[in-house]
Amino acid sequence: MTLPDHPDFLWRNPEPRRSYDVVIVGGGGHGLATAHYLAQNHGITDVAVLEKGWLAGGNMARNTTLIRSNYLWDESAAIYEHALKLWEGLEADLDYPILFSQRGVLNLAHNLQDVRDSVRRVEANRLNGIDAEWLTPDEVRKICPIVNTSADIRYPVHGATYQPRAGIAKHDYVAWGFARRIDQAGGDLIQDCEVTGFTTAGDRVTGVRTTRGDIAAGRVLLCAAGHTTVLTDMLGFRVPIQSHPLQALVSELLEPVHPTIVMSNAVHVYVSQAHKGELVMGAGVDSYNGYGQRGAFHIIERQMAAAVELFPVFARAHLLRSWAGIVDVSPDASPVAGRTPYENLFLNCGWGTGGFKATPGIGWCLAETVATGEPHPYVAPFALDRFVSGALVDEHGAAAVAH
């Protein structure tokens, strides 16, 4: 496979124009995917993607690249399965290598309640047409021989759910592929351009104020993840999300030893092996609120202990580096997407730890929402007003492990 070109040669770095039909605030995966599908599906190319740093330098570059759709509730399953189907054809769509590898994901069960919850989720997935299986400990061992399935340990493995179509992709290649397509379609990718305010007229947003000048806009989409509340506070309405650091780490390079992705809520870790050979590990969020892209050492210590509990073979692996992203968590652990109190302003945030896997799916759905003014059916259940109506989509069970 030919390696991707260096990003400097993939897209222009233009000066921002004074107006655009659509301005997208946030140059991460969701903002880039939306701009791509606005052009491809709706012919809308007068688009600017504004990024205060560098493209895909936020959570898109600070995640663990897991892709799956085995969520419990119908609403979540629909958007994530839509995304997974797009992932399966994304390399051809972008004409760009993204190293999408469908190696499957195991969610381990360590007690009777885990088993009940897991079997329930498998049956819910099957009803939604999603590939899902319940595996015995012996079947778990066949798929991933290095998992400790002994009965004489603190957290014995009683079985696992398995989604064979789940996998990983190379996050920066995904971002570069979208950016290249946007540039080819005529969209502007504006880096080092922080939004500092908005101009409004009645119930419409007329433009954004940035560190590179004012830009008029026909429609505006906020895709700023954990920093969304900073922007909505400027506009005078509140969004119920909290921002937390989320840490991950990688080991030194190893020979291929880990054939799939393994997740565990009880032991609270998940582990995959990247294309180059490093083990990629993550766990839960740091409990405090903040925008700092770093976290506490005790979180790393706990997730490494959990990894060794599940995989004794990793006991002598060395930690290479760690990092943190900023997750935006809503009260029901589901995203917030769609309309806002302003007629031409749209919102996308609250994905918590599930943002990367949703990238092409939410981009597709937001593109239709922005283009037509009406929420795509997959987006409609995640409207902001559900926190008033009480129609929550409670995915705390499926999202208990950062993933």
N, C-alpha and C positions, 0 to 999 in steps of 0.2 A: 504494500500500500504506500502510495506517495504521501510524504509528510506534508501537512498544511504549510502554506506560505506564512512568513512572519506577518503579524497583524498590521504592521505599518503599510503593507502593500495590498491589504484586502479592502480598504475603504478610504475615502477622502476624510480629511479633517477640515471641513469648511467653516467659515465664519457664519454665525447665525443670521438668517434673514429677519426682517422686521415683522413678518407675519407668516403663519402657516394655517392650513385647514385643520390640522390636528397636531397638538403638542403632547408628547408623552413624557412625564416627569419620572425619570428612573431608567437608567440604561443597563439594567440587569436582564436576566433571562426572560422575565414576563414582559417587560417593556419592549425588548427586541422582538420577541415572538409576535406580539400584537402588531408592531409596525410591519413585520413581514406579511402577516395574513391580511392586514388592511390593504396592502398592495396586491397580493396574490389573489385574494378572494373577492375584493370589493373595488379594485382599481383606484384606491385612494393612495396617492404617492406624495402629495404635498404634506409631508409629515416630518416633524423634528423630534428626535429622541434626545432629551437633555440629561446629562449625567454630571453630577458635581465632582466626581473624580475621574476615573477612567472606566471605559465600558467593561461591564461585568467584573468590576473590581470589588464589589460588595459580597452579598451572600452567594452570588453565582460562583465566585471563586473560593468561597469559604464553606463548602458543604461536602457531603460524602457521596454524592452522585447516585444514590439508590433510586430505582424506578420500580414501582409496583402499583397495583390497583385493587388490592384485596382489603378494601374498607368495608365496614359493617353496613352502614345505612345506604339506602338507594341513591340519595342525592350525592353522597361522596363517591360511591362506586361509579356513578355515571360520568362525572367529570374526570376521574382518574383513569377509568377504562378508555374514555375518549382520548386522553393524553397518551396512554400506552399504545393504542392503535396508531396514533400519529408517530410516536417514537419508532415504531416498527418500519415506517417508510420514510423517516426523516432524512436519512443519509442521501437517499435518492432525490428527495424533494429539494434539499439544499445543494445537491451536487458537491458534497463536502464530507470528508471522513469524520465521524463523531465517535467511533469505536464503541458503538452500542453492542453490548454483550448480554444476551439473555441466558443467564446462568441459574436463574431461579432464586427464591427466597424461602428460608425456613423460619417460622415463628415458633419457638419452643414452648412447650407447656411443662410446668414443674410441679403442679399440684392439681387436685380434682377440680377446683374452680377454674384454673387455666384450661383444663380439658373441656369443661362445659362451654366456656366462652369461645374457645377455639373452634369446636365443632359447630356451634351456632354460627360463627362467622363463615365457616366453610359452606354451610347450607345457604346462608344469605348470599354469598358470592355466586354459588351455582344458580340460584334463582335469577340473578342479574346477568347470567351468561359469562361469568368470569371464571377462568380456570383456577380451581382450588381443590386441594386434596387433604385428607387427614391421614397422617402417617404414624405408624407404630414406632417405638424406639428402634427396633431392628431395621425398619425402612429408613429411618433417619440416618442410621449408621451407614447404610448402603450409599446414600446420596452424599454424606459428608463424614467420611471415616474418622476424621480427627476430632469430632465432637465427643466429649466424655459422656457416654451413655451408661456408665456403671450405676448400679442400684445403691452402692455404698458411698454416696456423696451427699453433701448438704442439700443440693438442689437436683435431685434425680430427674432425668428427662422422661416424662410420661408419654411423649408423642410430640407432634408438631403439625402445624398447617404448612402447606407447600403450594406456592404459585410458580409453576415452571417458566412462565413467560416473563417474570420479573428479571431485572438485571441492573447494569450500570452503564454509564457513558462517560466520555471525557468532557468535563464541563467547559473548559476553555475552548475546545474545538466546537462545541455546540454554539457558544456565544459568537465565535468568529464566523461560523457558517451563517447564522442569522444576520449578523452585521454586514457581511459581504452581499447577501441577497438584498437587504434594504438599500444599500448604496447603489447596487446595480439598477434597482427600481427607481432611483431618484430621490430617496429619502435622505435627510441630513442627520448625521450622528454627531452631536455636539458634546465634546468632553470638556472638563474643567468649567462647567457652567452650572452653578448652584442657584436654585430658585430661592429668592429672598422675600417674595411677596406676590400678590395677585392684584389685578385690576378687575373691578366688577361693575355691572350696570344692572340694577334690579336683581332678578334671579338668574343672571347669566355671568359667567366669568369671561371677560373680554381679552385677558392676556396674562402673562406671567412676567414678573420682574426678576431679573437674574444678574449675576455678577458680570455678565457680558452684554448687558443692556436689556431693555424691555422688548418683549416679543408678543405680538397680538396673536390670538388663537380663536378659531371657530369652535373647536371642541378640545377639552383637556382631559387627560387620563392620568391619575396619580398611581404610580407603580413603585413606591418608595419603601415598601416593606416596613421595617421597624421604625423608620423615621416618618411614617405617614402622619402621625399625630402632630408632628411639628408643622406640617403643611396645613392640615385641617384646622389647627388652632388659628392660623393666619386668616382662615375663611370663616371662622366663627361657629363651627359645628364640631361636635365631639364624635370620636370613633372609639368604641370600647376595646382597645387592644393594649397590651403591655409588652414592653420590649425587654428581652433577657439575652445575656450571652449564651451561646451554645458552643461547646468545645468539641474538638475532634483531634485525632492524632494519627500519625503513621509510623510504622516501623522502618528499620533498614530494609534494603532489598533482599528478598528471599526467593528461592526456587518456588515454582508453582506447587502449593500444598493445600490450598483452600479452594475447592471447586465451586462454591456457591456463596450465598449471603446467609448469615445466621443472625437472628435477632432473639433477644430474651427480655421480657418485661421483668420477671422476678429477679434475675441476676443483673439486669439492667446494663446491657451492652449490646452492640451489634458489630459484626466484623465481616469484612469482605477483603479480597485481595485485588489490588489494582493491576492494570495491564503491565506495568513495569516490574511488579513483584512486591511492592510494599503492602503490608497489612494496613487497612484503613479501619479505624475504630471510633465509635462514638457512643454517647450515653445520654444522660438527661441534661436539661438546662440548669445553669446556675440560678439559684432561687431569687437573687436580687434583681431589681430593674436597672437597666443602664444601656448606654449606646457604645460602651467600650468593646473593642474587638479582642478581648482577652478575658480569661476567667480565672477561677481559683484552683490552686494545685490539688486540693483534696478531691475535686471532681475527677481529675486525671488519675489520681491514685486509685480511686474506687473503680473506674472503668477498666484500668489495667488489671486490678485484682479479679474483677468479674471475668475478663477475657481469659485469664489463666485458669479460673475455676472451670470454665467451659472447654477450654483448649489447653490442657497441660503441656502439649508440645510447644506452646508459645513461651514457656517459662524463661527461656534463654534468649528470646528475641529482644533487640535493643530498640528503644524509642528514638526515632530520628528527629521529629519535630511535632509541634502541636499548634493549633490556631483556634480562633473562635469567630463565629458569625453573630448576627443579631437576629433573633427570632421574634416575630410579632405574634402574640398569642391572644386569641379572642376567648370570651367566657365559655363557649361551647367547643373549643378546639377545632373550629372550622373557619374557612376564609370569609372575608367580607368583600363582596364584589358587586358592581352594578351602579345604579343611580345614586345621586346625592341630593341634598336640598337645592343645589343649583342645576338648572335645566340642562346645561351642556358640559357638566363636570361629572366624570365617572371615577370610580374608586376600585382599587384592587390591593388588598392587604390581608393580614391575619392568617397567613398560610402556616404559621408556626414552623414546624420542622418538615413540612411536606411540599415546599415550594418548588424545588428542582424537578421532582417527578411530574409536576403538573405543567411544566413549561409550555410545551406545544399546545396542550389542550386548553389552558386558560387563555393563551394568546389567540387561538382560533375563536374562542367564545367572546372574548373582549372585543376583538376586531368587529364581529357582527354587532355587538352591543353598541359600540361607538359609531359604527357606520349607519345603523338604523335607528338608534335611540331607544330601542326596545331590548330588554335583557334576553340573551340567548337562554333557551330552556334549561341548559345545564348550569347557568349562572343564577337564574331567578331564585332558587332556594336560599342563596347566600346573601340576600339583600340586607342592607343596613337596618331596615325597619323590623327585621325579625326579633331584634332585642326589645322592641316595643310590643309586638304581637305575641311573642312567646313561642314562635314556630322555630325552635332551635334545632340544630343538626349536631347532636352531642356525640362527637367522635373521640372522647377522652380514652375510651378503651382501645381503639385502633391506633391512637397516636401516643400511647403512654411512653414508648421508647422514642427518643429522637431518631429520626430516620430520613 
